[in-house]
Amino acid sequence: MYEEWLKEAGRTPRELEDAEAEASAQVDRAAVEALESREQVRRMIGERAEKLGYLNCAMDRATFDAAAEENGETYHFVDRITREIIDVRMIVAMNQVAILIPSGRSKMFMIVV
């Protein structure tokens, strides 16, 4: 079906591969630029807000969901960029009022400040 669409559009599979490769490269460049701009963002919004924003974007969601469902000393998730283990209690300490609450789906939780 996809190949038929390409043919009808006058495109070759190679053109599609090239477009997909360029799009992937653009996403990769944007990710690098975002990480490189953390210091600028930190100066604009403050260290605490930047760190929370970064962690929200960088968390491995599966490890965060598992941490939110656990009872005890295993409240951690993995930073998917650095692979660092982040203790959720550190985030709570940063916010002083952050709590984990269900977000409507059984396995989804969010941090509320």
C-alpha positions in Angstrom: 0.0 0.0 0.0 2.8 2.4 0.9 4.7 1.6 -2.2 1.5 2.2 -4.3 1.2 5.6 -2.7 4.8 6.4 -3.5 4.3 5.4 -7.1 1.1 7.5 -7.4 2.9 10.5 -5.8 5.8 10.0 -8.3 8.2 9.2 -5.5 10.8 6.5 -5.1 11.5 4.4 -2.0 14.9 6.0 -2.0 13.4 9.5 -1.8 11.4 8.4 1.2 14.5 6.9 2.9 16.3 10.2 2.3 13.5 12.3 3.7 13.2 10.0 6.8 17.0 10.2 7.3 16.9 14.0 7.1 14.0 14.2 9.6 15.9 11.9 12.0 19.0 14.1 11.7 16.9 17.2 12.4 15.4 15.6 15.5 18.9 14.6 16.7 20.3 18.1 16.1 17.3 19.6 18.1 18.0 17.3 21.0 21.7 18.3 21.1 20.8 22.0 20.9 18.2 21.6 23.7 20.8 19.9 26.0 23.4 22.6 25.1 20.9 25.3 26.0 20.3 24.1 29.6 22.6 26.8 31.1 20.8 29.6 29.2 17.4 28.2 30.4 18.7 27.9 33.9 19.7 31.6 33.9 16.2 32.6 32.6 14.0 30.5 34.9 16.3 29.5 37.7 18.1 26.3 38.7 15.2 24.5 40.4 12.7 25.1 37.5 15.3 24.1 34.9 16.2 20.9 36.8 12.5 19.9 37.2 11.9 20.6 33.5 14.9 18.6 32.5 14.0 15.6 34.7 10.4 15.7 33.4 11.7 15.4 29.8 14.6 13.1 30.5 13.0 10.5 32.7 12.6 7.0 31.4 8.8 6.8 31.8 8.7 3.1 32.5 11.1 3.4 35.4 9.2 6.4 36.8 5.9 4.5 36.6 7.5 1.5 38.4 8.9 3.9 41.1 5.5 5.5 41.6 3.9 2.1 42.1 6.4 0.8 44.6 6.2 0.9 48.4 9.4 1.4 50.3 12.9 2.5 49.4 12.8 2.0 45.7 11.5 5.3 44.6 13.8 6.0 41.7 13.8 6.4 37.9 16.4 6.5 35.2 17.5 9.6 33.3 17.3 8.3 29.7 20.0 10.6 28.5 22.7 10.2 31.2 21.4 6.8 32.5 21.8 8.2 36.0 19.5 6.9 38.7 17.3 9.7 40.1 15.8 9.3 43.5 12.2 10.7 43.5 12.7 11.8 47.1 15.3 14.3 45.8 12.7 15.9 43.7 10.3 16.0 46.6 13.0 17.6 48.6 13.6 20.2 45.9 9.9 21.1 45.8 9.1 20.6 49.4 5.4 20.1 48.3 5.7 17.7 45.4 3.5 14.6 45.6 2.8 11.6 43.4 -0.8 11.3 42.3 -2.5 9.0 39.8 -3.2 10.8 36.6 -6.3 8.9 35.6 -4.8 5.8 34.2 -3.8 3.0 36.5 -0.1 3.1 35.7 0.4 6.8 35.1 1.5 9.2 37.9 2.7 12.8 37.8 4.6 15.1 40.1 2.5 18.0 41.3 4.2 21.1 42.6 
